Amino acid sequence: MNTATTGLAAGMALCFAGYFGGFWAFLLVLVLGAAGLIAGLVVQGDLDLRTWRQR
């Protein structure tokens, strides 16, 4: 799955959450999606949180 397909899937998930669940469901999906993205980047090794902690 390439980046465009992943972005499309994320956009559709946010759209469904906003349409069926309202504004708060949209925000919940957005925040949890961002947390999942950060966790995935840390596990993959593309994001090093130790550099943020040293500031």
N, CA, C and O atoms as a CHARMM CRD file, in Angstrom:
* protein
*
  220
    1    1 MET  N      0.84900  -1.16600   0.00000 PROA 1      0.00000
    2    1 MET  CA     0.00000   0.00000   0.00000 PROA 1      0.00000
    3    1 MET  C      0.90300   1.24000   0.00000 PROA 1      0.00000
    4    1 MET  O      1.76800   1.39100   0.86300 PROA 1      0.00000
    5    2 ASN  N      0.69100   2.10500  -0.96300 PROA 2      0.00000
    6    2 ASN  CA     1.53700   3.29100  -1.04600 PROA 2      0.00000
    7    2 ASN  C      0.95500   4.44000  -0.21800 PROA 2      0.00000
    8    2 ASN  O     -0.10200   4.30100   0.39700 PROA 2      0.00000
    9    3 THR  N      1.65100   5.56100  -0.21100 PROA 3      0.00000
   10    3 THR  CA     1.27700   6.69900   0.62600 PROA 3      0.00000
   11    3 THR  C     -0.06000   7.29600   0.22000 PROA 3      0.00000
   12    3 THR  O     -0.84700   7.68500   1.08400 PROA 3      0.00000
   13    4 ALA  N     -0.33200   7.37700  -1.07800 PROA 4      0.00000
   14    4 ALA  CA    -1.58800   7.95100  -1.53900 PROA 4      0.00000
   15    4 ALA  C     -2.78100   7.09800  -1.10400 PROA 4      0.00000
   16    4 ALA  O     -3.81700   7.63500  -0.71100 PROA 4      0.00000
   17    5 THR  N     -2.64300   5.79900  -1.17000 PROA 5      0.00000
   18    5 THR  CA    -3.71800   4.90200  -0.74500 PROA 5      0.00000
   19    5 THR  C     -3.94100   4.99400   0.75700 PROA 5      0.00000
   20    5 THR  O     -5.08000   4.97300   1.22200 PROA 5      0.00000
   21    6 THR  N     -2.86600   5.09500   1.50800 PROA 6      0.00000
   22    6 THR  CA    -2.98100   5.23900   2.96000 PROA 6      0.00000
   23    6 THR  C     -3.66400   6.55700   3.31000 PROA 6      0.00000
   24    6 THR  O     -4.51700   6.59000   4.19700 PROA 6      0.00000
   25    7 GLY  N     -3.30700   7.62500   2.63900 PROA 7      0.00000
   26    7 GLY  CA    -3.94500   8.91800   2.86300 PROA 7      0.00000
   27    7 GLY  C     -5.41200   8.90500   2.49100 PROA 7      0.00000
   28    7 GLY  O     -6.23700   9.50800   3.17700 PROA 7      0.00000
   29    8 LEU  N     -5.73800   8.22600   1.41500 PROA 8      0.00000
   30    8 LEU  CA    -7.13700   8.10100   1.00000 PROA 8      0.00000
   31    8 LEU  C     -7.94400   7.34500   2.04900 PROA 8      0.00000
   32    8 LEU  O     -9.05700   7.75100   2.38500 PROA 8      0.00000
   33    9 ALA  N     -7.39800   6.25900   2.56400 PROA 9      0.00000
   34    9 ALA  CA    -8.09400   5.47900   3.58800 PROA 9      0.00000
   35    9 ALA  C     -8.28300   6.29100   4.86500 PROA 9      0.00000
   36    9 ALA  O     -9.34400   6.22700   5.48600 PROA 9      0.00000
   37   10 ALA  N     -7.28300   7.04000   5.25600 PROA 10     0.00000
   38   10 ALA  CA    -7.39800   7.87400   6.45400 PROA 10     0.00000
   39   10 ALA  C     -8.44200   8.96800   6.25400 PROA 10     0.00000
   40   10 ALA  O     -9.22700   9.24200   7.16100 PROA 10     0.00000
   41   11 GLY  N     -8.46100   9.58200   5.10600 PROA 11     0.00000
   42   11 GLY  CA    -9.44800  10.60700   4.81700 PROA 11     0.00000
   43   11 GLY  C    -10.86300  10.06400   4.80600 PROA 11     0.00000
   44   11 GLY  O    -11.78700  10.71700   5.29200 PROA 11     0.00000
   45   12 MET  N    -11.03700   8.87600   4.25600 PROA 12     0.00000
   46   12 MET  CA   -12.36400   8.26700   4.24500 PROA 12     0.00000
   47   12 MET  C    -12.81400   7.89500   5.65800 PROA 12     0.00000
   48   12 MET  O    -13.99000   8.03900   5.98900 PROA 12     0.00000
   49   13 ALA  N    -11.88900   7.42000   6.48900 PROA 13     0.00000
   50   13 ALA  CA   -12.24000   7.08900   7.87600 PROA 13     0.00000
   51   13 ALA  C    -12.67100   8.34000   8.63000 PROA 13     0.00000
   52   13 ALA  O    -13.64100   8.30500   9.38700 PROA 13     0.00000
   53   14 LEU  N    -11.95700   9.44600   8.43000 PROA 14     0.00000
   54   14 LEU  CA   -12.33800  10.70400   9.07800 PROA 14     0.00000
   55   14 LEU  C    -13.68500  11.20500   8.57000 PROA 14     0.00000
   56   14 LEU  O    -14.48400  11.73800   9.33900 PROA 14     0.00000
   57   15 CYS  N    -13.93300  11.03400   7.28600 PROA 15     0.00000
   58   15 CYS  CA   -15.20500  11.45300   6.70600 PROA 15     0.00000
   59   15 CYS  C    -16.36600  10.65500   7.30200 PROA 15     0.00000
   60   15 CYS  O    -17.38300  11.23300   7.68500 PROA 15     0.00000
   61   16 PHE  N    -16.22200   9.34700   7.38000 PROA 16     0.00000
   62   16 PHE  CA   -17.27600   8.52000   7.96000 PROA 16     0.00000
   63   16 PHE  C    -17.49700   8.85600   9.42700 PROA 16     0.00000
   64   16 PHE  O    -18.63600   8.90700   9.89000 PROA 16     0.00000
   65   17 ALA  N    -16.41300   9.08400  10.16000 PROA 17     0.00000
   66   17 ALA  CA   -16.55400   9.41800  11.58000 PROA 17     0.00000
   67   17 ALA  C    -17.26700  10.75000  11.74700 PROA 17     0.00000
   68   17 ALA  O    -18.12000  10.89000  12.62300 PROA 17     0.00000
   69   18 GLY  N    -16.93300  11.71300  10.93000 PROA 18     0.00000
   70   18 GLY  CA   -17.58900  13.01200  11.01400 PROA 18     0.00000
   71   18 GLY  C    -19.03700  12.97000  10.59200 PROA 18     0.00000
   72   18 GLY  O    -19.87500  13.65300  11.18200 PROA 18     0.00000
   73   19 TYR  N    -19.34300  12.18800   9.59300 PROA 19     0.00000
   74   19 TYR  CA   -20.71200  12.12300   9.08100 PROA 19     0.00000
   75   19 TYR  C    -21.63700  11.36200  10.02800 PROA 19     0.00000
   76   19 TYR  O    -22.73500  11.82300  10.34000 PROA 19     0.00000
   77   20 PHE  N    -21.18300  10.19400  10.48300 PROA 20     0.00000
   78   20 PHE  CA   -22.04900   9.34900  11.29600 PROA 20     0.00000
   79   20 PHE  C    -21.95300   9.63800  12.78800 PROA 20     0.00000
   80   20 PHE  O    -22.92100   9.42700  13.51800 PROA 20     0.00000
   81   21 GLY  N    -20.79800  10.11900  13.25300 PROA 21     0.00000
   82   21 GLY  CA   -20.61700  10.29300  14.68800 PROA 21     0.00000
   83   21 GLY  C    -20.60500  11.72900  15.15300 PROA 21     0.00000
   84   21 GLY  O    -20.70100  11.99300  16.35200 PROA 21     0.00000
   85   22 GLY  N    -20.49000  12.64900  14.24000 PROA 22     0.00000
   86   22 GLY  CA   -20.45300  14.04800  14.62400 PROA 22     0.00000
   87   22 GLY  C    -19.03400  14.55400  14.83100 PROA 22     0.00000
   88   22 GLY  O    -18.05100  13.87600  14.53300 PROA 22     0.00000
   89   23 PHE  N    -18.97000  15.76100  15.35000 PROA 23     0.00000
   90   23 PHE  CA   -17.68700  16.45000  15.49300 PROA 23     0.00000
   91   23 PHE  C    -16.76200  15.74300  16.47600 PROA 23     0.00000
   92   23 PHE  O    -15.56600  15.61600  16.21100 PROA 23     0.00000
   93   24 TRP  N    -17.29700  15.27700  17.61200 PROA 24     0.00000
   94   24 TRP  CA   -16.43800  14.66000  18.62700 PROA 24     0.00000
   95   24 TRP  C    -15.88600  13.32400  18.15400 PROA 24     0.00000
   96   24 TRP  O    -14.75500  12.97400  18.49100 PROA 24     0.00000
   97   25 ALA  N    -16.65300  12.58100  17.39000 PROA 25     0.00000
   98   25 ALA  CA   -16.14300  11.33300  16.82400 PROA 25     0.00000
   99   25 ALA  C    -15.04100  11.62400  15.80700 PROA 25     0.00000
  100   25 ALA  O    -14.05500  10.89200  15.72600 PROA 25     0.00000
  101   26 PHE  N    -15.21400  12.69700  15.03300 PROA 26     0.00000
  102   26 PHE  CA   -14.18800  13.10800  14.08000 PROA 26     0.00000
  103   26 PHE  C    -12.88400  13.42800  14.81400 PROA 26     0.00000
  104   26 PHE  O    -11.80700  13.00200  14.39600 PROA 26     0.00000
  105   27 LEU  N    -12.99200  14.18300  15.91100 PROA 27     0.00000
  106   27 LEU  CA   -11.78800  14.53000  16.67600 PROA 27     0.00000
  107   27 LEU  C    -11.14600  13.29700  17.30600 PROA 27     0.00000
  108   27 LEU  O     -9.92100  13.18000  17.32800 PROA 27     0.00000
  109   28 LEU  N    -11.95800  12.38500  17.81500 PROA 28     0.00000
  110   28 LEU  CA   -11.42300  11.16900  18.41400 PROA 28     0.00000
  111   28 LEU  C    -10.66400  10.33300  17.39000 PROA 28     0.00000
  112   28 LEU  O     -9.56500   9.85300  17.67000 PROA 28     0.00000
  113   29 VAL  N    -11.23800  10.15700  16.21800 PROA 29     0.00000
  114   29 VAL  CA   -10.56100   9.39900  15.16300 PROA 29     0.00000
  115   29 VAL  C     -9.27900  10.10300  14.73000 PROA 29     0.00000
  116   29 VAL  O     -8.26900   9.45000  14.46700 PROA 29     0.00000
  117   30 LEU  N     -9.31600  11.41800  14.65600 PROA 30     0.00000
  118   30 LEU  CA    -8.12900  12.18500  14.26000 PROA 30     0.00000
  119   30 LEU  C     -7.00800  12.03200  15.28500 PROA 30     0.00000
  120   30 LEU  O     -5.86000  11.79400  14.90800 PROA 30     0.00000
  121   31 VAL  N     -7.32000  12.16300  16.56500 PROA 31     0.00000
  122   31 VAL  CA    -6.30500  12.07100  17.61700 PROA 31     0.00000
  123   31 VAL  C     -5.74800  10.65600  17.72100 PROA 31     0.00000
  124   31 VAL  O     -4.53600  10.46900  17.82200 PROA 31     0.00000
  125   32 LEU  N     -6.62500   9.66800  17.69600 PROA 32     0.00000
  126   32 LEU  CA    -6.14400   8.29200  17.78100 PROA 32     0.00000
  127   32 LEU  C     -5.36000   7.87900  16.53600 PROA 32     0.00000
  128   32 LEU  O     -4.42000   7.09000  16.62700 PROA 32     0.00000
  129   33 GLY  N     -5.74000   8.40300  15.38900 PROA 33     0.00000
  130   33 GLY  CA    -4.96900   8.13800  14.17600 PROA 33     0.00000
  131   33 GLY  C     -3.57700   8.74200  14.25000 PROA 33     0.00000
  132   33 GLY  O     -2.60500   8.11900  13.82200 PROA 33     0.00000
  133   34 ALA  N     -3.47400   9.95500  14.79300 PROA 34     0.00000
  134   34 ALA  CA    -2.16100  10.58600  14.94900 PROA 34     0.00000
  135   34 ALA  C     -1.30700   9.81900  15.95300 PROA 34     0.00000
  136   34 ALA  O     -0.10300   9.65800  15.74800 PROA 34     0.00000
  137   35 ALA  N     -1.91900   9.34700  17.03400 PROA 35     0.00000
  138   35 ALA  CA    -1.18100   8.55200  18.02100 PROA 35     0.00000
  139   35 ALA  C     -0.69300   7.23700  17.40000 PROA 35     0.00000
  140   35 ALA  O      0.42700   6.80000  17.66300 PROA 35     0.00000
  141   36 GLY  N     -1.52500   6.62500  16.59200 PROA 36     0.00000
  142   36 GLY  CA    -1.12000   5.40200  15.90500 PROA 36     0.00000
  143   36 GLY  C     -0.00200   5.64300  14.91200 PROA 36     0.00000
  144   36 GLY  O      0.90400   4.82100  14.76900 PROA 36     0.00000
  145   37 LEU  N     -0.06900   6.77700  14.22400 PROA 37     0.00000
  146   37 LEU  CA     1.00200   7.12500  13.28700 PROA 37     0.00000
  147   37 LEU  C      2.32300   7.31400  14.01500 PROA 37     0.00000
  148   37 LEU  O      3.35600   6.82200  13.56000 PROA 37     0.00000
  149   38 ILE  N      2.30500   8.01700  15.13500 PROA 38     0.00000
  150   38 ILE  CA     3.53300   8.24400  15.90000 PROA 38     0.00000
  151   38 ILE  C      4.07100   6.92300  16.43600 PROA 38     0.00000
  152   38 ILE  O      5.27500   6.67400  16.36800 PROA 38     0.00000
  153   39 ALA  N      3.20100   6.07900  16.96500 PROA 39     0.00000
  154   39 ALA  CA     3.64700   4.77600  17.46700 PROA 39     0.00000
  155   39 ALA  C      4.23200   3.92900  16.34600 PROA 39     0.00000
  156   39 ALA  O      5.24700   3.26000  16.54400 PROA 39     0.00000
  157   40 GLY  N      3.61800   3.94600  15.19300 PROA 40     0.00000
  158   40 GLY  CA     4.14100   3.18700  14.05700 PROA 40     0.00000
  159   40 GLY  C      5.49100   3.68700  13.59400 PROA 40     0.00000
  160   40 GLY  O      6.36600   2.89100  13.25100 PROA 40     0.00000
  161   41 LEU  N      5.67300   5.00800  13.58100 PROA 41     0.00000
  162   41 LEU  CA     6.96000   5.56500  13.18500 PROA 41     0.00000
  163   41 LEU  C      8.05500   5.23700  14.19600 PROA 41     0.00000
  164   41 LEU  O      9.20600   5.02100  13.81600 PROA 41     0.00000
  165   42 VAL  N      7.70600   5.19900  15.47700 PROA 42     0.00000
  166   42 VAL  CA     8.68600   4.84100  16.50500 PROA 42     0.00000
  167   42 VAL  C      9.09000   3.38600  16.36200 PROA 42     0.00000
  168   42 VAL  O     10.27800   3.06600  16.41300 PROA 42     0.00000
  169   43 VAL  N      8.12000   2.50100  16.18300 PROA 43     0.00000
  170   43 VAL  CA     8.41800   1.07400  16.03900 PROA 43     0.00000
  171   43 VAL  C      9.22600   0.81700  14.77600 PROA 43     0.00000
  172   43 VAL  O     10.12700  -0.02200  14.77300 PROA 43     0.00000
  173   44 GLN  N      8.91000   1.52900  13.71300 PROA 44     0.00000
  174   44 GLN  CA     9.60800   1.35800  12.43800 PROA 44     0.00000
  175   44 GLN  C     11.02600   1.92200  12.49400 PROA 44     0.00000
  176   44 GLN  O     11.88900   1.51600  11.71600 PROA 44     0.00000
  177   45 GLY  N     11.26800   2.86000  13.41600 PROA 45     0.00000
  178   45 GLY  CA    12.59900   3.43500  13.55600 PROA 45     0.00000
  179   45 GLY  C     12.77500   4.74800  12.82600 PROA 45     0.00000
  180   45 GLY  O     13.89300   5.26000  12.76500 PROA 45     0.00000
  181   46 ASP  N     11.72100   5.31300  12.27100 PROA 46     0.00000
  182   46 ASP  CA    11.81900   6.57800  11.55200 PROA 46     0.00000
  183   46 ASP  C     11.70600   7.78700  12.46000 PROA 46     0.00000
  184   46 ASP  O     12.01800   8.90200  12.04000 PROA 46     0.00000
  185   47 LEU  N     11.26800   7.59400  13.69000 PROA 47     0.00000
  186   47 LEU  CA    11.09900   8.69200  14.64200 PROA 47     0.00000
  187   47 LEU  C     11.77200   8.29200  15.94000 PROA 47     0.00000
  188   47 LEU  O     11.46400   7.24600  16.51100 PROA 47     0.00000
  189   48 ASP  N     12.69600   9.13000  16.40700 PROA 48     0.00000
  190   48 ASP  CA    13.41500   8.86400  17.64600 PROA 48     0.00000
  191   48 ASP  C     12.95400   9.85900  18.69900 PROA 48     0.00000
  192   48 ASP  O     13.25700  11.04900  18.61400 PROA 48     0.00000
  193   49 LEU  N     12.22500   9.37300  19.68500 PROA 49     0.00000
  194   49 LEU  CA    11.68400  10.24800  20.71600 PROA 49     0.00000
  195   49 LEU  C     12.73700  10.68900  21.73000 PROA 49     0.00000
  196   49 LEU  O     12.50200  11.62900  22.48800 PROA 49     0.00000
  197   50 ARG  N     13.89700  10.02300  21.75500 PROA 50     0.00000
  198   50 ARG  CA    14.94900  10.42400  22.68900 PROA 50     0.00000
  199   50 ARG  C     15.49200  11.80100  22.36200 PROA 50     0.00000
  200   50 ARG  O     15.91100  12.52300  23.26600 PROA 50     0.00000
  201   51 THR  N     15.49500  12.18100  21.09800 PROA 51     0.00000
  202   51 THR  CA    15.97400  13.51600  20.73400 PROA 51     0.00000
  203   51 THR  C     15.00300  14.59600  21.20600 PROA 51     0.00000
  204   51 THR  O     15.42900  15.71400  21.49600 PROA 51     0.00000
  205   52 TRP  N     13.71600  14.28800  21.28900 PROA 52     0.00000
  206   52 TRP  CA    12.72700  15.25800  21.76800 PROA 52     0.00000
  207   52 TRP  C     12.82800  15.41400  23.27800 PROA 52     0.00000
  208   52 TRP  O     12.60200  16.50100  23.80900 PROA 52     0.00000
  209   53 ARG  N     13.16900  14.32700  23.97300 PROA 53     0.00000
  210   53 ARG  CA    13.24800  14.35600  25.42600 PROA 53     0.00000
  211   53 ARG  C     14.46600  15.14700  25.89900 PROA 53     0.00000
  212   53 ARG  O     14.44000  15.68700  27.00500 PROA 53     0.00000
  213   54 GLN  N     15.52800  15.23500  25.10300 PROA 54     0.00000
  214   54 GLN  CA    16.75200  15.90900  25.49700 PROA 54     0.00000
  215   54 GLN  C     16.66200  17.42000  25.40300 PROA 54     0.00000
  216   54 GLN  O     17.56100  18.10700  25.89000 PROA 54     0.00000
  217   55 ARG  N     15.62400  17.96500  24.80300 PROA 55     0.00000
  218   55 ARG  CA    15.50200  19.41200  24.65100 PROA 55     0.00000
  219   55 ARG  C     15.22600  20.10100  25.93900 PROA 55     0.00000
  220   55 ARG  O     15.09700  21.32500  25.97000 PROA 55     0.00000
